[in-house]
């Protein structure tokens, strides 16, 4: 079957050469805008392309404010800080995620709490979240939610829209509101994904985008914070620009902060990519449908968007029958120059996270043993 799959992918991409998992395409105004940025001499963290990129991303996603960052991890870090995540608090998140999600929590001095995911969305399970809070947590006199086992405050909940498939945001939001927990969306992978007709990033207090080279839109390196709260947007920009106070020539800083602002060169690249994004998203939906149809005909299941959502299908995902079949698929495809990958090693399986609380992880472990990401570059 997997030899046939290799042939199918090669036919779809019309090549027998190496096929990447997700390669960027630069066939629009990328060179033009980058050269304009160079000619302007504003190539660092100031320049018109940064402002324009922020404006256009806000318009595309439907949020009121967007603040450009140097990468998605820095966007997560600042989002967590702005949500009150501090040292010796806890942040509920999922184990099936890229390591940046977990790292950003630790940058704040907080501890991750790993909750199981849903098989339908690949993201944080509302049912598992509810059960954890009911069994191990309580609302105390300060009106905040505390973990009775660790005696630490639950300061935030950080679900991730895995591979572009939106989590059940409304259900998670309701649970968080009942427990006075801030909701932050890790939407690093979900630009162009919608939940109940609304773009991801509009439900949480803040959300974080990534524009890494393998995303549906790349600025080389880059990320962005999205929010509908003007005060938070102003604060995010201040913290990401070393807390420099506004003055024409004096360099004054009013707190310890971060050098996280996106360079103008990256914003120029990102702005050109954004112009082509609708066409890329359309192409990726066609690819996803081809995978799903081939899978139905050949006995291999592919993930499809959950009800009431529209996925960007950043990375298409096959679900094999077991770990042995997963490993065989990885071997056959990669040896044939068709790049495939398993999901990230779940965070709770990494040695550096061994001391943090983990749920039973039934779905997380089940998915990790079966899931294979397949080539998903737009045609």
PAFIVEX-230777 format. One line per field, with one value per residue (C-alpha): residue number from 0; residue in one letter; x, y, z. Coordinates in steps of 0.001 Angstrom, whole numbers, m for minus. Example, Ala and Ser with C-alpha at 12.3 -4.5 7.8 and 13.67 -1.06 7.14 Angstrom:
BEGIN
n = c(0/1);
res = c(a/s);
u = c(12300/13670);
v = c(m4500/m1060);
w = c(7800/7140);
***
This chain:
BEGIN
n = c(0/1/2/3/4/5/6/7/8/9/10/11/12/13/14/15/16/17/18/19/20/21/22/23/24/25/26/27/28/29/30/31/32/33/34/35/36/37/38/39/40/41/42/43/44/45/46/47/48/49/50/51/52/53/54/55/56/57/58/59/60/61/62/63/64/65/66/67/68/69/70/71/72/73/74/75/76/77/78/79/80/81/82/83/84/85/86/87/88/89/90/91/92/93/94/95/96/97/98/99/100/101/102/103/104/105/106/107/108/109/110/111/112/113/114/115/116/117/118/119/120/121/122/123/124/125/126/127/128/129/130/131/132/133/134/135/136/137/138/139/140/141/142/143/144/145/146/147/148/149/150/151/152/153/154/155/156/157/158/159/160/161/162/163/164/165/166/167/168/169/170/171/172/173/174/175/176/177/178/179/180/181/182/183/184/185/186/187/188/189/190/191/192/193/194/195/196/197/198/199/200/201/202/203/204/205/206/207/208/209/210/211/212/213/214/215/216/217/218/219/220/221/222/223/224/225/226/227/228/229/230/231/232/233/234/235/236/237/238/239/240/241/242/243/244/245/246/247/248/249/250/251/252/253/254/255/256/257/258/259/260/261/262/263/264/265/266/267/268/269/270/271/272/273/274/275/276/277/278/279/280/281/282/283/284/285/286/287/288/289/290/291/292/293/294/295/296/297/298/299/300/301/302/303/304/305/306/307/308/309/310/311/312/313/314/315/316/317/318/319/320/321/322/323/324/325/326/327/328/329/330/331/332/333/334/335/336/337/338/339/340/341/342/343/344/345/346/347/348/349/350/351/352/353/354/355/356/357/358/359/360/361/362/363/364/365/366/367/368/369/370/371/372/373/374/375/376/377/378);
res = c(x/x/x/x/x/x/x/x/x/x/x/x/x/x/x/x/x/x/x/x/x/x/x/x/x/x/x/x/x/x/x/x/x/x/x/x/x/x/x/x/x/x/x/x/x/x/x/x/x/x/x/x/x/x/x/x/x/x/x/x/x/x/x/x/x/x/x/x/x/x/x/x/x/x/x/x/x/x/x/x/x/x/x/x/x/x/x/x/x/x/x/x/x/x/x/x/x/x/x/x/x/x/x/x/x/x/x/x/x/x/x/x/x/x/x/x/x/x/x/x/x/x/x/x/x/x/x/x/x/x/x/x/x/x/x/x/x/x/x/x/x/x/x/x/x/x/x/x/x/x/x/x/x/x/x/x/x/x/x/x/x/x/x/x/x/x/x/x/x/x/x/x/x/x/x/x/x/x/x/x/x/x/x/x/x/x/x/x/x/x/x/x/x/x/x/x/x/x/x/x/x/x/x/x/x/x/x/x/x/x/x/x/x/x/x/x/x/x/x/x/x/x/x/x/x/x/x/x/x/x/x/x/x/x/x/x/x/x/x/x/x/x/x/x/x/x/x/x/x/x/x/x/x/x/x/x/x/x/x/x/x/x/x/x/x/x/x/x/x/x/x/x/x/x/x/x/x/x/x/x/x/x/x/x/x/x/x/x/x/x/x/x/x/x/x/x/x/x/x/x/x/x/x/x/x/x/x/x/x/x/x/x/x/x/x/x/x/x/x/x/x/x/x/x/x/x/x/x/x/x/x/x/x/x/x/x/x/x/x/x/x/x/x/x/x/x/x/x/x/x/x/x/x/x/x/x/x/x/x/x/x/x/x/x/x/x/x/x/x/x/x/x/x/x/x/x/x/x/x);
u = c(0/2742/4521/1229/1029/4465/3347/186/2114/4647/1829/90/3237/4339/7866/9984/12509/12499/9096/9236/6703/5835/8024/7490/6646/7839/6082/4543/5893/8382/11553/10014/8990/12231/14257/12047/12809/16531/16360/14541/17466/14853/15768/15516/12592/11248/9709/6505/6251/5935/2990/1323/1806/202/m2739/m3319/m3065/m5586/m7942/m7508/m8188/m10874/m9132/m8746/m5023/m1937/1601/4488/7103/10405/8920/5955/7658/8219/4567/3544/5915/4576/963/1453/3080/250/m2263/m755/1348/4047/6632/5208/1859/568/m643/m2892/m1909/m1761/1086/586/2221/5481/7981/7656/4263/5792/8981/7108/5342/8680/10126/7576/8741/5448/4806/2880/m11/m505/m4087/m5203/m6376/m9420/m9060/m11411/m9511/m6014/m6182/m6988/m10000/m12732/m13837/m10347/m9990/m13284/m12439/m9023/m10450/m13262/m10976/m7853/m8722/m10827/m11862/m10482/m11337/m9253/m11677/m8863/m8516/m5885/m4423/m5033/m2208/526/m1018/m295/m2618/m3851/m3038/m3947/m5110/m3150/m4714/m3046/m4808/m2826/m1852/m4470/m7463/m9336/m9970/m13435/m12998/m16481/m16480/m12973/m13816/m16886/m14867/m12135/m14643/m16299/m12908/m11543/m8706/m7336/m7630/m4765/m4780/m1631/m2591/936/m398/m3932/m3729/m6685/m8614/m12106/m14241/m18017/m17398/m14899/m11151/m9106/m7510/m10722/m11895/m8893/m7749/m4639/m3349/12/847/3989/5394/8216/9496/7223/3935/1118/2524/6180/8157/11305/11306/8394/5289/2431/207/m3496/m5968/m9179/m7979/m6273/m4525/m3007/m1834/m102/1482/2628/4381/6038/7319/8592/10586/12750/10228/11720/9840/8799/11378/13008/16604/16904/17087/14986/13468/10915/11197/13042/11608/12431/13943/11209/10099/9863/12399/11097/12746/10712/7529/8113/8360/5297/3187/3880/3040/m247/m1319/m1053/m2540/m6146/m4897/m2602/m5422/m7636/m4866/m4318/m8006/m7801/m4755/m6537/m9526/m7232/m5592/m8948/m10318/m7189/m7353/m10964/m10054/m6943/m7810/m5834/m7613/m6727/m7745/m10552/m11843/m14209/m17837/m18388/m14770/m12776/m9175/m6261/m4922/m1436/m184/m2304/m2207/m2674/m3774/m2243/m3535/m701/2881/4363/2369/3318/7001/6682/4995/7729/10433/8963/8096/11306/13458/11531/12270/8731/9174/6869/7151/5511/3932/6206/7212/4501/5703/4994/7374/10331/12731/12819/9065/8991/8219/5112/1553/222/m3258/m3764/m2873/m4923/m5659/m2279/m306/m2734/m2307/1462/1758/m323/m90/2018/2238/2469/3564/1215/2863/367/439);
v = c(0/2471/1977/2929/5926/7090/6896/8823/11648/11789/12016/14752/16865/15843/14897/11909/14197/14892/16088/18151/18037/21709/23972/27730/29228/32659/33485/36868/40203/38734/39912/43272/44077/42815/44963/47931/47335/47192/50380/52136/51220/50189/46528/46014/46399/49675/50305/50599/46930/45932/48271/47218/43517/43918/45784/43200/40194/41827/42370/38804/37195/39652/40732/44367/44380/42496/42941/41513/39396/37835/34300/32319/31313/34944/35668/32865/34089/37651/36417/34304/37155/39519/36956/36907/33764/34069/32031/29113/29143/26477/26533/23786/22687/19615/17161/16635/19877/21372/22000/25804/25668/24062/26123/29429/28373/27617/30964/32531/30346/28460/24713/23008/20690/18162/17241/14685/15628/14752/12245/14369/17669/16497/19392/19864/17813/19813/16645/15947/19591/19497/16232/17496/20697/18880/16280/18243/21942/24376/28031/29758/32978/35036/33802/32020/28349/26433/22979/21164/18699/21290/24310/26368/28772/27753/30955/30060/27429/27122/24850/24459/24122/21059/20968/23679/21762/24066/22830/23026/26643/27396/24413/25180/28860/28056/25780/28410/31148/29009/28535/32073/30811/32914/31315/31817/30256/28756/29314/28923/26477/27741/30876/30453/28110/28935/27815/28329/30825/32889/32836/31151/33644/35523/33483/33608/36704/36609/34299/33607/33060/31637/32532/29979/28752/25701/27496/28362/31901/32516/35633/33560/34020/35746/35559/37749/38352/38821/40378/42388/44330/47617/47934/44468/45260/48430/46526/43724/46195/47901/44639/43394/46584/46525/48745/51820/55014/57323/60052/61432/60882/59699/55978/55416/52091/51740/47990/44816/43673/41810/42448/40526/42923/41580/43078/45061/42632/39739/41793/42650/38952/38166/40884/39499/36000/37242/38509/34950/33230/32780/30875/28702/27843/26846/24635/22998/22090/20417/18440/17390/16153/14125/12480/11688/10215/8108/6953/5811/3815/2258/1651/4518/7129/10816/13490/15762/18987/18559/19682/23470/24156/25003/23854/25330/21751/22994/19417/16525/13594/9889/7575/4126/1038/743/1736/m962/243/3855/2982/1032/3986/6327/3979/3351/6969/8579/6014/7003/10745/11491/13298/12130/12551/11230/13794/15501/13341/14158/16599/14241/11678/14096/13615/17343/17241/14080/15873/17696/16447/14450/13169/9508/10507/7714/9620/11371/8124/6410/9173/9359/5649/6010/9501/10323/13789/13728/16310/19279/22079/23962/22869);
w = c(0/885/m2435/m4072/m1756/m2858/m6496/m5670/m4005/m6835/m9366/m7375/m7160/m10666/m9675/m8721/m7019/m3275/m2006/1186/3981/3560/1427/1026/m2352/m3418/m6664/m5844/m4634/m2149/m3905/m4786/m1205/359/m2042/m1168/2495/1737/m326/2515/4853/7469/7721/11476/13886/12492/9104/7181/6262/9932/10467/7232/7933/11362/9839/7104/9442/11779/8853/7586/10974/12079/15292/16248/16997/15851/17184/15146/16931/15967/16102/17357/20596/21583/20756/23114/25832/25803/25586/28690/30606/29671/30909/34379/34098/36738/38559/40556/38767/36372/32781/31444/27958/25740/25440/21694/20589/19391/22175/21867/23592/26655/26549/26581/29782/31399/30281/32648/35532/35432/35225/32412/33251/30458/29590/27008/23514/21443/18597/16491/16769/17840/20320/24001/25071/26876/28636/29981/31030/32919/34671/35754/37209/39013/40547/41416/41575/43592/43553/46644/48462/46032/43298/41448/40558/42539/42117/45399/44726/44177/45913/42805/41025/37569/35723/32130/29662/26405/23766/20376/17010/15949/12251/11634/13043/15470/18995/20561/21548/22885/25210/26477/26927/29037/31310/31674/32483/35167/36788/36244/34032/31189/27736/25288/21817/20363/16736/15386/12776/12149/10019/7675/10004/11259/14187/13903/11098/13098/12516/15215/17567/18350/21344/23663/25508/23325/20641/19051/15378/13793/10378/10359/7015/7006/7764/5325/5352/6070/6838/7267/10998/12622/14735/15877/18877/18154/20575/20670/23721/22849/26228/25833/22307/23510/26358/24036/21760/24730/26220/22860/22167/25332/27176/25532/26368/23556/22979/19853/21015/24640/25349/28451/29517/32303/33034/32130/28799/25582/22172/20338/17581/14015/11564/8603/6161/7529/7471/3802/2982/5084/3482/20/1239/2687/m736/m2076/967/m280/m3325/m1210/1197/m1711/m3099/289/565/m2832/m1659/1540/m449/m2711/299/1879/m1347/m1915/1684/1346/m1751/m210/3440/5013/7107/6815/9284/8125/9621/12596/12434/12468/11556/8460/8572/6667/6399/7215/7537/6365/8749/8050/10861/10496/12298/14812/15612/13374/10378/11198/11199/7953/6265/7507/6226/2778/2064/3290/1480/m1674/m1240/m63/3237/6022/9768/12925/15203/17691/20630/23205/25816/28713/27187/27178/30068/30847/31531/33621/36891/35650/36029/33113/32433/31497/27926/26358/23137/23016/23171/20773/18201/18555/17757/14584/13130/10057/8515/4736/2094/2219/235/m1961/m5583);
***
